[in-house]
């Protein structure tokens, strides 16, 4: 990693212009994802995150599935903008799929009944942390990514195509690749309204 922690978080943005011309090896991408899964925290050390990396034909297949699913949902409505968006994701090098293992969550709910209502929430929090870790690590490697949510529309077909266990719940999709455009300017609300410090 050539960037410091603050720089990585500051520069991590949503990149919608990406292509397949990636100089980062598949082994390095695998290392990033495995690092995130191993070291990102989770409530009760539950380790509920399940990540799937799709590259090559598998990546293209995912966005073909998503495109056709959305086409059916939209029916006769104008599909032009949606098609452009799908094409932009497919143009990337790969996609990370973020799942949570509901079987583990249900087991914790049974084991710690007084916290039962919290485990699904904590699961989502853990997934969000995994997303940030992977996203930031990809940024540190010079790759661009964005976070998408076409679940639950694509869940069944994705699980069938890649033999995903039924108890894995799809949370998000992160297409990534070589950045071809710069993200727009980001606006920030006042920190005085968002952070309170007391002594």
C-alpha positions as CSV (number, residue, x, y, z in Angstrom):
1,X,0.0,0.0,0.0
2,X,1.5,3.3,-1.1
3,X,-1.1,5.7,0.4
4,X,-1.6,6.5,4.0
5,X,-4.8,5.6,5.8
6,X,-6.3,9.1,5.7
7,X,-5.5,9.6,2.0
8,X,-7.2,6.3,1.1
9,X,-10.4,7.2,2.9
10,X,-10.4,10.7,1.5
11,X,-9.8,9.6,-2.1
12,X,-12.2,6.6,-2.0
13,X,-15.1,7.6,-4.2
14,X,-17.8,6.2,-6.4
15,X,-16.2,5.6,-9.9
16,X,-18.8,4.9,-12.6
17,X,-16.3,5.2,-15.5
18,X,-14.2,2.0,-15.3
19,X,-12.7,-0.5,-17.8
20,X,-11.0,-3.8,-17.8
21,X,-7.4,-2.4,-18.3
22,X,-6.4,-3.3,-14.7
23,X,-2.7,-3.6,-13.7
24,X,-3.5,-5.2,-10.4
25,X,-3.1,-9.0,-10.4
26,X,-5.9,-11.4,-9.6
27,X,-3.8,-12.7,-6.8
28,X,-3.6,-9.3,-5.2
29,X,-7.3,-8.8,-5.5
30,X,-7.8,-12.2,-3.8
31,X,-5.4,-11.1,-1.1
32,X,-7.4,-7.9,-0.5
33,X,-10.7,-9.7,-0.2
34,X,-9.3,-12.4,2.1
35,X,-7.6,-9.8,4.3
36,X,-10.9,-7.9,4.6
37,X,-12.8,-11.1,5.5
38,X,-10.2,-12.1,8.1
39,X,-9.6,-8.8,9.9
40,X,-12.8,-6.7,9.6
41,X,-14.6,-6.9,13.0
42,X,-18.1,-8.3,13.6
43,X,-20.4,-8.4,16.6
44,X,-19.6,-11.3,18.9
45,X,-16.8,-12.2,16.5
46,X,-19.6,-13.8,14.5
47,X,-17.7,-13.6,11.2
48,X,-21.0,-13.6,9.2
49,X,-19.5,-12.0,6.0
50,X,-19.3,-14.1,2.9
51,X,-17.7,-12.5,-0.2
52,X,-17.6,-13.7,-3.8
53,X,-15.3,-12.2,-6.4
54,X,-16.4,-12.4,-10.1
55,X,-14.0,-11.5,-12.9
56,X,-13.8,-12.3,-16.6
57,X,-16.8,-14.0,-18.0
58,X,-18.4,-14.4,-14.6
59,X,-18.3,-10.6,-14.1
60,X,-19.9,-10.0,-17.5
61,X,-22.5,-12.7,-16.7
62,X,-23.6,-10.9,-13.5
63,X,-24.3,-7.7,-15.3
64,X,-26.1,-9.6,-18.1
65,X,-28.3,-11.2,-15.5
66,X,-28.9,-7.8,-13.8
67,X,-29.7,-6.2,-17.1
68,X,-32.2,-8.8,-18.2
69,X,-33.8,-8.8,-14.7
70,X,-34.3,-5.0,-14.8
71,X,-35.6,-5.1,-18.4
72,X,-38.3,-7.5,-17.3
73,X,-39.2,-5.3,-14.2
74,X,-39.3,-2.1,-16.3
75,X,-41.4,-3.6,-19.1
76,X,-42.3,-1.1,-21.8
77,X,-40.6,1.9,-20.1
78,X,-37.6,3.5,-21.6
79,X,-34.6,1.4,-20.8
80,X,-31.9,3.6,-22.3
81,X,-30.5,5.1,-19.1
82,X,-30.6,1.8,-17.2
83,X,-28.8,0.1,-20.1
84,X,-26.1,2.7,-20.0
85,X,-25.7,2.2,-16.3
86,X,-25.5,-1.6,-16.7
87,X,-23.0,-1.2,-19.5
88,X,-20.8,1.0,-17.3
89,X,-20.7,-1.7,-14.6
90,X,-20.0,-4.5,-17.1
91,X,-17.2,-2.5,-18.6
92,X,-15.3,-3.0,-15.4
93,X,-12.8,-5.7,-14.5
94,X,-14.7,-7.5,-11.8
95,X,-17.4,-7.4,-9.1
96,X,-17.3,-8.2,-5.4
97,X,-20.5,-9.6,-4.1
98,X,-21.2,-9.1,-0.4
99,X,-23.3,-11.7,1.4
100,X,-24.2,-12.3,5.1
101,X,-24.7,-15.9,6.4
102,X,-28.2,-16.0,7.9
103,X,-27.6,-19.4,9.4
104,X,-24.9,-17.9,11.7
105,X,-27.2,-15.0,12.5
106,X,-30.1,-17.3,13.5
107,X,-27.8,-19.4,15.6
108,X,-26.6,-16.4,17.5
109,X,-30.2,-15.3,18.0
110,X,-31.0,-18.6,19.6
111,X,-27.9,-18.7,21.7
112,X,-28.2,-15.1,22.9
113,X,-32.0,-14.5,23.0
114,X,-31.9,-11.2,24.8
115,X,-29.9,-9.7,21.9
116,X,-32.0,-11.5,19.2
117,X,-33.4,-8.4,17.6
118,X,-29.9,-6.8,17.3
119,X,-28.1,-9.5,15.4
120,X,-29.6,-8.7,12.0
121,X,-28.7,-5.0,12.5
122,X,-25.1,-5.9,13.7
123,X,-24.8,-8.1,10.6
124,X,-25.5,-5.2,8.4
125,X,-23.1,-3.0,10.3
126,X,-20.4,-5.7,9.8
127,X,-21.2,-5.9,6.1
128,X,-20.8,-2.2,5.8
129,X,-17.4,-2.4,7.4
130,X,-16.4,-5.1,5.0
131,X,-17.5,-3.0,2.1
132,X,-15.5,0.0,3.3
133,X,-12.4,-2.1,3.8
134,X,-12.5,-3.7,0.4
135,X,-13.5,-0.4,-1.3
136,X,-10.6,1.5,0.4
137,X,-8.1,-1.3,-0.4
138,X,-9.1,-1.2,-4.1
139,X,-8.7,2.6,-4.0
140,X,-5.2,2.1,-2.5
141,X,-4.3,-0.1,-5.5
142,X,-5.4,2.6,-7.9
143,X,-8.7,0.9,-8.8
144,X,-12.1,2.6,-9.0
145,X,-15.3,1.1,-7.6
146,X,-18.9,1.8,-6.7
147,X,-21.5,0.2,-4.5
148,X,-24.7,-1.1,-6.0
149,X,-27.8,-2.8,-4.6
150,X,-29.8,-4.8,-7.1
151,X,-30.8,-7.3,-4.5
152,X,-33.2,-8.9,-4.0
153,X,-34.2,-8.7,-7.6
154,X,-31.2,-10.8,-8.8
155,X,-30.7,-13.0,-5.7
156,X,-32.2,-16.2,-7.0
157,X,-30.5,-16.2,-10.3
158,X,-27.1,-15.3,-8.8
159,X,-27.4,-18.1,-6.3
160,X,-28.3,-20.6,-9.0
161,X,-25.5,-19.4,-11.4
162,X,-22.7,-19.7,-8.9
163,X,-24.0,-22.3,-6.5
164,X,-24.3,-19.9,-3.6
165,X,-25.7,-21.5,-0.4
166,X,-29.4,-20.6,0.2
167,X,-28.6,-19.2,3.7
168,X,-26.2,-16.5,2.2
169,X,-28.2,-13.2,1.8
170,X,-26.9,-10.8,-0.9
171,X,-26.3,-7.4,0.6
172,X,-24.4,-5.4,-2.1
173,X,-22.5,-5.6,-5.4
174,X,-19.2,-3.7,-5.9
175,X,-18.1,-3.4,-9.6
176,X,-14.5,-2.3,-9.9
177,X,-11.9,-1.6,-12.6
178,X,-9.4,0.8,-14.0
179,X,-10.8,4.4,-13.6
180,X,-11.5,6.1,-16.9
181,X,-13.3,9.2,-15.5
182,X,-12.9,11.3,-12.4
183,X,-15.7,11.4,-9.8
184,X,-17.6,14.7,-9.4
185,X,-16.9,17.1,-6.6
186,X,-18.2,15.9,-3.2
187,X,-20.1,18.3,-0.9
188,X,-19.8,18.0,2.8
189,X,-22.4,19.1,5.4
190,X,-21.1,21.1,8.3
191,X,-19.1,19.0,10.8
192,X,-20.5,21.2,13.6
193,X,-23.9,19.7,12.9
194,X,-22.6,16.2,12.8
195,X,-20.0,15.9,15.5
196,X,-20.3,16.8,19.2
197,X,-17.4,16.7,21.7
198,X,-17.8,17.1,25.4
199,X,-15.2,17.3,28.2
